[in-house]
């Protein structure tokens, strides 16, 4: 099934920061629904307009975009995690950052489906992506230039790279939380988080042990960075949806609690949730980029959970990997080699 790529411009609305802070929780939860319903009724006519837009998008040639300066090539979601269905990509036109939303064609098909559950799921996906677009505009309006040139030293920006998408992902999931089945959406994010926690523990431990003989620190850091970014992002998405619907992020079976416990992160999840909620309460009223960089402590906390300790030096960033964290495994390898 082919994908479609549509350039989109959207905002949370013309409200200024004071108005945003005065919105009720329900209004903050559904700004996209409020905006859409004011111009297009929720009816068959609305679906026809969407269908017409989608058909035009599928047949229209894509406009050339320049990817974010020095950004890595865009890659789809790792097969280890699942199949990617939607993504907001930051592009640069005439020196200005803009957003481009890439959707799987399955989202369009579900959107115009006669099955209400399928259509609601597609609405959640689209609302989520539009909220990401809006978030970028809000950040740029409040702190001009930080999207392409975030302020900070090498140590701060190295850590921030692992949590940037998680912060905006939380807000997007809070905004889109009124679309679709909240329980099913929470279950999806929770499943992704449980898998990410397992990969953080087993994957990084395996790579850390290999580092003891290979000395390939760059590879270890890359594996840990990818695993940590996944945990932070899926946790933020789960928490955003949970906060929007006044639900607990934990499941009754205790599977998420067990995954957190394996890494001694039980208390961390609640701390992360409170931090994200405070950040949401400051939307559009940030005084400096330091409010974004304050999330770096969560990256450090996850690094500590897998025996990696970053610290700043005059040359940038250094990682300390204490030998004692792998002492038992190394002795086991030595014993097996002597047999």
SELUM-208048 format. One record per residue: residue in three letters; x, y, z of N, C-alpha, C in turn. Coordinates in steps of 0.001 Angstrom, whole numbers, plus 524288, in hexadecimal, padded with zeros to 5 digits. Each point is the difference from the previous one (the first is absolute). Last residue first. Layout:
// residues N
ALAXYZXYZXYZ...
// end
This chain:
// residues 339
UNK890FB7A375877BA7FE2D7FA8D7FFF4801CE7FD197FB1DUNK8028C812868040F803E47FC97802627FE767FA487FFC2UNK7F4CD80DD47FA128046D7FFAB7FC748042B7FC3C8020CUNK7F0F58041D80A327FE867FCBF7FB8F804927FF387FC4AUNK8023A80B8380E1D7FF767FAA5801ED7FEBB7FC487FB90UNK8008B812017FC6D805397FDF6801027FFD47FA66801C9UNK7F02C809097FD98802777FF127FAF1805697FD99800C5UNK7F71B8054B80EE87FD727FB697FDC5802647FE9B7FAC2UNK8054180F5E80835802437FB70802B27FDB17FAFF7FDE8UNK7F91780FA37F9A3805597FF487FE1F802A07FB5580296UNK7EF208050A8059A7FFC47FDDD7FAA5805797FEF57FDDDUNK7FE93808428107E7FE087FA9C8004A800057FD767FA9BUNK804CB812128012A803CC7FC868027E7FE357FA4F7FFFAUNK7F8A9811447F94E8003A7FB257FCE7803A27FBFA8026BUNK7FD0C810B8807D37FAC17FEBF7FE227FFE57FAEC7FCDCUNK80FED80819806CA7FD3A7FC93803AD7FA927FE7B7FE10UNK80BB480C487F724800E27FA7A7FEE47FCB17FC6F80376UNK7FAF2814037F996802AA7FD28804338004F7FA257FEF4UNK7FE75810C97F3BB7FD5D7FAE68000C802BA7FCA480419UNK7FDC9815907F90F802AC7FC698038A7FCD77FAEF80027UNK801D4810CF7F1AB7FCC87FC08802808036D7FC6B80347UNK800508152A7F7AD802C97FB26801177FC457FC3E802B9UNK8001A8133C7F37E7FD4F7FC3180351803697FB25800AAUNK807A7812BC7FAE17FA9E7FE977FEB07FD907FC53803EDUNK811418084D800CA7FFB87FE3B7FA967FA7D7FE727FE5EUNK804AC8054B81156801568047E7FCB47FFA47FE9F7FA34UNK7F3AE7F51980C5380594801298002A800FE804C37FC85UNK7EEB47F4AB80A508021C803F37FC79805D4800B2800D5UNK7F42E7EDE6802B980174804D5802A1802D0803937FC2CUNK7F3E97EC11802B4802398042A7FCCF8019F804B180358UNK7FCB77EA72802A07FFE8804F0802D4802A7804467FCC3UNK7F6B87EADE8006B802E7803CB7FCD57FF628056480273UNK7F7357EEB48049B80582800488015D8034B8038C7FCA4UNK7ECD87FD137FFE5802E07FBF57FD0E805E4800AF800B2UNK7F3E380B74808577FD6E7FAF4800C1802B77FB997FD14UNK80530812077FE4D801BD7FDAA804E77FDBC7FA86800B7UNK7FA2B809DB7F1C7805637FE3D7FF328021B7FD64804ECUNK7EFA6807F2800F67FFB77FB127FD25805727FDE67FEC9UNK7FEC281067808467FDD97FBF3803787FFBA7FABE7FD40UNK8052680EF67F661804157FE2F803907FE097FB9D80384UNK7F3DB8081F7F544803A27FD027FCBB804547FDCF80373UNK7F47680B49807DA7FD757FAFB7FF28803517FC857FC6EUNK8050681174803AA800DC7FCAA804977FD707FAAE7FF62UNK7FE0880DFF7F38E804AC7FCC47FF5A800EB7FC5B8049AUNK7F29A80DAD7FDF57FE807FA887FF58804B67FC717FF50UNK80108812BD800E27FF4B7FDBD8053D7FE6B7FA437FFB8UNK801C080B6B7F0F4804BA7FD318018F7FF807FD8280565UNK7F26280AC47F9AD800497FB3B7FCD9804AB7FCB2801BAUNK7FDCF81037807977FB7D7FCEB801A27FFA27FAF27FCDCUNK80CAA80CF57FBF3801887FCEF804937FB837FC93801EAUNK7FF4680D117F25D800767FA8A7FE5A801AF7FC8280480UNK7F51F8117F80445804E77FEB77FD627FFFF7FA3F7FE8EUNK7F0D78084C806A180367804928004A805387FF097FD51UNK7EB5D7F8427FD08805507FEB38018B80365804E37FFEAUNK7ED1A7FCC07FBC9801C4803DF803E58057F7FED1801F3UNK7F5657F5677F3C580001805457FDDF801DA80430803C1UNK7FAA87EEF18092780004800727FA4B7FFB9805B07FE39UNK800A37F711811C5802DD804B17FE7A80002800D97FA15UNK7F8457F11B808B17FD7E80488802538029A805277FE8AUNK8074E7EFB87FAEF7FB2E801037FD097FD40804D980216UNK80E917F9E6809478019C8024A7FB007FB338015E7FCB9UNK7FD5F7F6DB80F8980180805758011D80194802CE7FAF7UNK7FC727EE1D7FEC57FB27802E3800FE8012B805BC80134UNK80E287F45A7FDF37FD62800F57FAFF7FB0480334800BDUNK808F07FA9C80F1D80334803BE7FD227FD638016D7FAC5UNK7F8827F2AE80A5B7FF3A8052A80260802FB804317FD08UNK802657EE887FAB07FA9D801B67FEF57FF078057080232UNK80FFC7F7B5803C97FFD1801867FA7A7FA9B802227FE9EUNK8022A7F89E8108F802E9804F17FFB57FFD5802307FA73UNK7F8F77EF63802BA7FCA7803FB8026280294805567FFD3UNK809CA7F1937FA1E7FBA3800FE7FC757FC668043A80229UNK80EB77F9A680A418014F803A37FBCA7FB498014D7FC98UNK7FFCD7F31080DB47FF138055A801D9800FF803FA7FBADUNK8035B7EE447FBBF7FA9480093801B97FEC580599801A3UNK810337F6CA7F9027FDDC804E07FDF77FA6380104801C4UNK80E3B7F12B800B77FF898038E804827FDFD805607FE63UNK8015F7F0587F529803F78040A7FF4980005803F58047EUNK7F4097F1D87FFA8804D07FD627FE438047E803E27FF65UNK7EE98805D3803B7802BB7FE098048E805357FD777FE8FUNK7F425805BF7F2D58029280465802938035C7FE2880499UNK7F5A57F39D7F7548041D801D67FC81803088048680257UNK7F1397F9A4808F6804467FC2D800398048E801B67FC93UNK7F095809ED7FFB78028E8009980517804AC7FC4F80074UNK7F5277FE717F1488034D804AF7FFB5802F2800C580519UNK7F4097F2247FF898044E7FF087FC5E803A9804B67FF8EUNK7EF447FC3680A878050D801438024C804A47FF387FC67UNK7EC1E7FE7A7FE7A8031A7FB378004780575800ED80239UNK7F3DE80DF67FCA27FE607FCF78048E8033D7FB09800A1UNK80824811727F7097FC0F7FC107FEC27FED97FCBD804D1UNK8071D815247FDCA8013A7FA8D8013B7FB7F7FC5C7FE92UNK7FFC2813037FEF0803147FDC27FBBE801297FA33800CCUNK7EE9880AC4806AF805287FE63801C6803067FDC97FB5BUNK7F10680EF87FD77800C27FA69800CE805767FEED80226UNK7F5E0810177F89B7FFCF7FEFD805A3800517FA3080139UNK801D4808E17EEEF7FB407FD06801267FF7F7FE81805C1UNK80E88809C27F8E47FB8D8023B7FD327FAE77FD6980186UNK810237F97D8069B7FE96804F9802717FB41802747FD61UNK806F47F08F7F89F7FDD87FEE9805337FE3580505802AEUNK808D2801217EFD47FAC37FDDF7FF467FD627FEFC80540UNK8115A805998008F7FCC5804137FDB67FA687FE387FF45UNK80CA57F3DA805C07FE8D803AD804227FC96804657FDEDUNK806F67F3BA7F3FB7FC617FD618038B7FE06803CC80427UNK80D0D806187F4ED7FB1D7FF5B7FD1D7FBDB7FD5F80366UNK81101801AE806E17FD80805207FF8F7FAC87FF9D7FD28UNK80A5C7F0DB801157FE0A80162805337FD1D805377FFC4UNK8088D7FA6B7F0E97FB4F7FCE3800E47FDA88011B80563UNK80FDA808B07FBC87FBD08017C7FC687FB027FCF480110UNK80F7B7FC14809A47FE1B80539801507FB5E8018C7FC94UNK808817F0097FC4E7FD607FFC8805187FDA3805468015AUNK80A447FF1F7F0C67FB1F7FD1A7FF5A7FCF27FFC780522UNK810D280779800227FC57803677FD387FABD7FD547FF53UNK80DB67F615807057FE1D803E6803BA7FC0C803A27FD71UNK808967F3947F56D7FC927FD57803B77FD95803E6803D4UNK80C8B8061D7F3DB7FB347FE617FD507FC1F7FD8A803C5UNK810A480464806B47FD18804AF7FE897FAD67FEA27FD5AUNK80C097F281804037FD7880205804AF7FCA1804C37FEBDUNK80A1F7F8F27F2827FBF97FC39801847FCFB80203804B7UNK80E65809F27FA8C7FBD4800337FC0D7FB8A7FC5A8016EUNK80F4F7FFD480A627FD0B804D6800D57FB69800517FC31UNK80BB67F2007FDEC7FD0C7FF71804E07FC99804CC800F4UNK80B9E8009F7F1E17FBB17FC607FEF07FC967FF56804DCUNK80F3C80A16801937FC2F802A57FCA97FB547FC857FEE5UNK80ED47F94C809267FC868032B803417FBCD802AA7FCBEUNK80D057EF6E7FE2E7FCFC803567FC707FBEE8031980323UNK80CA37F216805858018180570800E17FD0B803DB7FC98UNK800287EBEF80273800B3802C17FB038020880595800B4UNK7FC2D7F4C480EBF804247FD9D7FCDC80110802F77FAEDUNK7F30D805AE80C1D804667FEC280367804867FD987FCF7UNK7EF2C803B87F857803998047C80025804D67FED280346UNK7F1A57F43B7FF48803427FFA17FB4E8040B804557FFE9UNK7F3998005780D50803917FB9F800DA803A77FF5C7FB51UNK7F2A680C487FEB0803DA801D4803D1804107FBC28011CUNK7F1927FC357F543803C6803487FD4080437801F8803B0UNK7F2397F6278072E802DC7FCBC7FC4F804428032C7FD40UNK7F470808F180B08803647FC8F80318803577FC907FC73UNK7F34480AA47F82E8047B80314801C6803AB7FCA180347UNK7F0617F8127F9F68033B801B17FBA1804DC802E2801B5UNK7F3237FA6280C9C802CD7FB977FD9F803BD801C27FBB2UNK7F5CE80D43808E7802E07FCBA803B28034D7FBDE7FD43UNK7F55080B0D7F5CB803C880334802CE8034D7FCA08039BUNK7F1DD7F8647F7288047F800C67FC8780430803528029CUNK7F0497FD7180928802C27FB027FF85804D2800937FC84UNK7F4CA80E5A8018F802BC7FF18804F2803277FAF17FFCEUNK7F509803E67F1D380487803788000B803327FF5480504UNK7F0017F6DB7FE32803F37FDE17FC75804F58034080003UNK7F1C08063E8098D801F57FB2D80274804417FD8F7FCA1UNK7F72B80E897F9248037D80177804428024F7FB30802A0UNK7F33E7FDB07F2E8804D2802047FDAB803F48015F80438UNK7EF537FB0E80577802B37FB7F7FDB980537801A57FDA6UNK7F4FE80D3380622802277FCFE80466803137FB467FE05UNK7F6B680A847F3EA804A8802B1801ED802957FCF180470UNK7F0307F9337F997803FE7FFEA7FBED805058028F801DAUNK7F13F8008B80AE8802157FAB47FFCE8045F7FF9D7FBF1UNK7F68A80FAD8012F803847FF59804788028D7FAA27FFEDUNK7F329803197F38F804A18031E7FEC4803F57FF9580471UNK7EFBE7F80880268802EF7FD3C7FBF78050B802E27FEA9UNK7F4608080180BC7802207FB358024E8035D7FD0D7FC18UNK7F6BD80F5D7FAA180478801218036A802787FB288025DUNK7F612802DA7ED737FEF37FD27804D5804A8800BC803ACUNK7FBE880F167F16F800DF7FA68800477FEA87FDAE80545UNK80426813C78007A7FE8E7FD337FB3D801377FA33800A7UNK8043780D8C80C9F7FA547FFB37FF9B7FE1B7FD2D7FB2EUNK81268803C4804217FDCD7FC12803837FA237FF6A7FFC2UNK80D6780BCF7F7657FCFF7FC447FCDE7FD427FBE580356UNK80AAC80D288080F7FC60802C67FC957FC7E7FC307FD0DUNK80D707F91880A557FC2180278803617FBD5802AB7FCAEUNK80E4A7F8DC7F7827FC807FBD6801CF7FBEB8021E803C8UNK80CF480B8C7F9C67FCCC7FE3F7FB9E7FC237FBCA801AAUNK80C88805FB80C367FC0F803FF7FEFC7FC547FE3F7FBA3UNK80E3D7F508803A67FC5D8001F804717FB96803DC7FEF6UNK80DE37FF557F4117FC7D7FB817FF777FC057FFBC80460UNK80DC880C5A8000E7FBB7801AE7FCA27FC1B7FB907FF29UNK80E927FBCE80A367FD618047C802607FB4D801AF7FCB5UNK80B607F2A37F9B17FC997FE348043C7FCDA8047B80251UNK80D46802AD7F30B7FB137FE147FDC57FC347FE3580432UNK810EF805E88059B7FD298041E7FD337FAB77FE1E7FE06UNK80E657F631808E17FAE8800E0802787FCB4804187FD3BUNK811FB7FA267FBB07FD367FB2B8012C7FA83800D78022AUNK80C4880DEE7FC0E7FEA17FD657FB187FCC97FB11800F0UNK807C5809F580DFD7FADE801D77FE3A7FE3F7FD497FB02UNK811217FD258074F7FBDE7FD62802F17FA9E8016A7FDD8UNK80E54808687F87F800967FA617FF1C7FBB57FCFA802D6UNK8017181228802877FD7F7FEB67FB0B8008A7FA387FEB3UNK80837806B080F757FA53800AB800417FD527FE387FAFFUNK8127E8000B8007C7FDDB7FC138038E7FA0D800478002CUNK8096380CBE7F65B8003C7FADE7FD7B7FD8E7FBC080361UNK7F8AB812FF803A2805447FE0C7FF097FFC67FA767FDCAUNK7F0DA80F237FCAE801E47FC54803EC8057D7FE3D7FEB6UNK7EDB5807BB7F4E180464801DA8032B801947FBF480410UNK7F71F7FCED7EC4B7FEE27FFF78059D804BF801BB8031AUNK7F9B7801767EC1B804C080132802F37FEE180023805D7UNK7F2C37FB877F3968049E7FED37FCD980515800DA802FFUNK7EFFA80329808BC7FF267FB157FD36804D07FE667FCECUNK7FE6F810658097C802017FB83802F07FF387FACD7FD2DUNK7FA95812627FAA0805137FDF17FE68801CA7FB0F802A7UNK7F1B480CC280922801997FFF27FA7E8057D7FDCD7FF2CUNK7F12D7FE3A80E79805BB8001680054802387FFAB7FA7CUNK7EDB2801A8801B6801898018C8054F805E0800AF8008AUNK7F8547FA2E7EFFF7FDB28051380124801E7802108054EUNK804D97EF0E7FAA3802BA803F17FCDE7FDF28058180118UNK7F79C7F1A28081E805578008580200802E4804567FD1EUNK7EF677FB937FA007FF99802988050F80563800E28025DUNK7FE9B7F66A7F05C7FEDD805837FF187FFD08030180522UNK802117EDD2800C4804AE8026C7FDD97FF2C805D57FF1EUNK7F1A77F6208057D803D4800828042B804FA8029F7FE05UNK7F2957FB7C7F4337FE9D8048F803268040A801068043BUNK801B67F0C27F611800FF804927FCAE7FF03804FA80322UNK7FBA17F08080823805B3800757FFA980190804B37FCACUNK7EE557FB93800EC801A980257804F1805EE8009F80020UNK7F8757F73A7F1F37FEF18059D7FF958019D802D380505UNK8011E7EDB57FFCA803F0802487FC967FF41805E37FF63UNK7F3857F694809D7805157FFB58028E80434802A27FCB0UNK7EF307FDF37F90A8000180416804088054780033802BDUNK7FD727F2677F3F680073805107FD5D8002F8047B803F3UNK7FD5F7EED280683805208005A7FD72800CB805697FDA2UNK7EF967FC2080726803E9800878041C8056A800B67FDA8UNK7F2167FC5A7F4B77FF9A805558020B80425800F580431UNK7FE1A7EF037F9768029F803647FC337FFDC805B0801C3UNK7F6B97F3D880A148059F7FEF8800748030D803967FC5AUNK7EDD1800437FEE5801C5802AC804BA805DE7FF3C800D3UNK7F7CC7F6F27F2318002C805977FED8802068030F804B5UNK7FD1C7EDE0801F480469800F57FC80800A4805D77FEEAUNK7F1677FAD2809B4804C07FF1580305804DA801257FCBCUNK7EF43800AA7F807800F68047F80368805017FF6380322UNK7FAE77F8857ECD2800AA7FDE380540801AD804738039CUNK7FE458023A7EDD37FAD98003880274800277FDCF80584UNK810A68098F7F6007FD4A7FB08800CF7FAA1800DE8026FUNK80E6780C637FBB87FB21800297FCF67FCEF7FAEF8007CUNK8103D801E3809027FD41804E4800FC7FABA800347FD35UNK80C477F2077FD677FD057FF80804DC7FCAA804DB800FDUNK80B46800557F1957FBDB7FC227FF217FCA87FF4B804EAUNK80ED180ADA8010A7FBF7802637FCB37FB777FC4A7FF22UNK80E977F99E808EE7FD5D803E38033D7FB948028C7FCECUNK80B767F4327F7A27FC127FD488032D7FD01803D480376UNK80EC1804C97F55C7FAF3800587FD577FBB77FD548032AUNK8106D808878099C7FEDE7FB3C7FD1C7FAA78009E7FD7AUNK80B51811258044F7FC2E7FC41801FD7FFDF7FB197FCA7UNK80B70812FA805317FFFD7FB6A7FC937FC767FBEC80283UNK803AF8161B8013D7FDC27FB538025C7FFEC7FBA27FBE8UNK80B4E812A68041D7FDC47FCC37FBEE7FE1C7FAFD8029CUNK8064A8154F805B77FECD7FA89801027FDBB7FD4C7FB35UNK80E8E810C78039F7FA8B7FECE7FF027FF337FA2B800ECUNK80F4B81123802B17FE417FAA3800FA7FA277FF727FEF4UNK80D9880DBE7F6357FC0E7FF9B8041B7FE597FA53800D0UNK80C02806FD7F2858024C800C9805287FC3E7FF7B80488UNK7FB197FCD77EE30801C08057580068801FF8013D8057BUNK7F87F7EED18016A7FEEC802D37FB2C80158805B9800D6UNK802297EB668098B8018F8057F7FFE47FEE48024C7FAA5UNK7F7EC7EF4A80D5B802E1801687FB4C80146805CE8003BUNK7F8F27EEB380CE8801468058D7FFAF80356800EC7FB27UNK7F0F97F0BC8047C80573800F67FEAD800D7805E77FFA4UNK7F1BE7F0AC8085B800D78057D7FEB8805CD800CB7FF1FUNK7F3727EDF57FE1180493802A78021D80014805B07FE48UNK7F5377EB348002C7FFAF805B47FF81804D08027680262UNK7FDBB7ED5C7FEA47FB448018D7FD277FFA1805E07FF39UNK80E887EE4A8044C7FEC88058F800767FB3C801667FCBEUNK805007ED5A8093D7FF83802797FAE57FE67805AC800C0UNK80B8D7F4D680E767FAFB7FF5B7FD5580020802957FAAEUNK80EA77FBBE80CA77FBDE802A2802F17FAAF7FF157FD88UNK80F657F96E7F843800077FDBA8053D7FB9C8024480352UNK8042A8066A7EF167FC937FB647FFC27FFAF7FD518054FUNK803C7814BE7FE12802C17FB037FFF07FC187FB8180009UNK7FAC8812947F7B08005C7FD6280513802BD7FABB7FF77UNK8053680D7A7F16A7FB0B7FE4A80229800DE7FD528053BUNK80C7C80F947F8787FF317FA617FFA97FAC07FEA78026FUNK80C44811717F7F67FB417FE2F8029B7FF4F7FA287FF23UNK812E280A3C800C57FBE87FE4D7FC607FB527FDDE802FBUNK80AEF80DDE80A65801197FADD7FDC17FBA47FE907FC39UNK8057E81435803B17FCDF7FBB7802198017A7FAE87FD55UNK806818125C7FD51803417FC06802747FCD87FB8B80260UNK7F3EB80EC67FAFF805A1800937FF69802EA7FBFC80346UNK7ECC27FBAA7F9428025C8035A803F7805F37FFF77FF76UNK7F6907FBB97EE807FF977FDF680547802D180397803C4UNK7F665805587EDF4805457FF518021D7FF667FE1980598UNK7F2547FD617EF1B8011C8025980512805B77FF2A8015CUNK7F0FA7FF587EEB0805427FF00801F8800EB802F280513UNK7ED497F89B7F95E80334804A77FF8C8053C7FEFB80283UNK7F24F7F1CD7F6948020E8021D804DD8037A804B57FF06UNK7EF2E7FA1D7F401805A17FF22800868020280284804F4UNK7EC247F89F7FDF680333804AD7FF51805C27FEBB80087UNK7F1117F41A8027880145800E37FA8D803B1804887FF1CUNK7F9E77FB21810F68024F7FB527FDC9801D1800FA7FA6AUNK7F6CA80D4F808E18054B7FF5D80217802B67FB557FD8FUNK7EE5B8034C7FBFF8035A803EB7FD85805A67FF4B801C7UNK7F3757F581807F4800AA7FE6A7FA9280380803D37FD18UNK7FB62804048115B803937FB8C7FFC98010E7FE617FA62UNK7F37980D258030F80540801E480135804057FBA47FF81UNK7EE4B7FBB37FE21801B68031D7FB8480597801EE800D0UNK7F7F97F73F80DDF8010B7FC557FBBC8021D802E97FB41UNK7FA3D809FE80E3D804EB7FD67801378017E7FC537FB8AUNK7EFEE807F97FECC80417803EB7FF4F805527FD9880113UNK7F1337F5AE802FD800AD800D37FA608045D803E97FEFBUNK7FAD77FCFD8115A802F67FB947FDF580103800A07FA2DUNK7F55E80C78807E88055A80090801E3803627FB9D7FDE8UNK7EE297FF407FCBC802638042B7FCE1805AC800BF80191UNK7F57C7F48E8099A801B47FD977FB25802A88040D7FC8CUNK80102805AB813387FBD07FD717FD15802467FD627FB3DUNK8046D80ED580EB7801527FA7A800877FBA87FCCE7FD6EUNK8054C8140D7F9DA7FCBA7FCD580378801CA7FA528002BUNK80BC0811857FCB17FDEB7FB887FD167FCC77FCA1803B0UNK8074B810078061C80015801067FA657FD9D7FBA07FCCDUNK8018B7FFE6812C47FE23805487FEF97FFBE8012D7FA2EUNK806B27EFF88070E7FA5680015800127FDDB805707FEF2UNK812797FD4A801247FDB77FD597FB7F7FA138008B7FFE0UNK80966806EF80E7A80157802C67FB2D7FD5F7FD8A7FB44UNK7FE017F7C48106C7FD598050B8000D800F7802DD7FAD9UNK809117F070802AE7FA7A7FEEF7FEF57FCED8051C7FFD9UNK8118B80105804967FF727FEBA7FA707FA587FEE57FEAAUNK804B6803568119D80054804B97FCC37FF4E7FED67FA39UNK7FDB97F55F811A57FDB57FF7A7FADA8007D804E37FC94UNK806F77FDE6811B3800557FAB97FE027FE377FFAE7FA63UNK7FEE480F9C809D4805777FEFB7FEB2800957FAA17FD9BUNK7EF6E804B1805E68016D803337FB83805A77FF0D7FE6EUNK7F9C47F7A680F167FD727FDD57FB5B80164803187FB21UNK8061A805F481095802A07FB397FE467FD947FDBD7FB0FUNK7FD8D8144B801BE7FEB77FBA38037D802F47FB377FE18UNK80753813A77FC707FCA37FBD07FDF47FEEB7FBF180439UNK80BB480EED8017F7FAC28007E802377FC4B7FBC47FE0EUNK811D6802127FA17800297FE84805827FA9C8003180283UNK801EB8057A7EE74801367FA73800717FFE17FE41805A9UNK7FE3E811DB7FC5A7FB377FD1D7FEC8800E17FA2C80098UNK80E6D80B018021F7FC53800D38044F7FAFD7FCE87FF1AUNK80D28800347F2C1801657FCCE804857FC1B8008680472UNK7F7E7803EF7EDB68052A80139801FE800ED7FCC6804EDUNK7F35A7FB1C7EECA80058801A680579805938014B80192UNK7F85B7F9407EF4D8021E8054780067800D2801D78058BUNK801B17EB6B7FA2B7FBFC804067FFD58026380556800C4UNK809667EFE57FE797FC4D7FEDC8042C7FB91803EF8000EUNK809917FB5B7EDF0801468027C804F47FC007FE5D80408UNK808D17FA087EB667FBB880025803D0801D3802BC804EAUNK805157F87A7EAFB800F7804588038B7FB5D80047803B5UNK809937F0F37F1C67FBB0801E980335801C5804B28032FUNK8049A7F17B7EECA801F280476802F47FB7280285802D0UNK802387EB6B7F9D77FCF1804CB7FF8A8027A804498033BUNK8020B7EB177F758802EB8041E802B17FD418051E7FF08UNK7FC517E9767FF9B7FF028052D7FDDA80302803E680335UNK801E67EA017FADF7FF8A8042D803DA7FEA0805167FD43UNK7FB8F7EAE17FA2F803498049C7FF707FF1B803DD8046DUNK7FE8D7EA6B7FF867FCAE804A68000080377804DA80000
// end
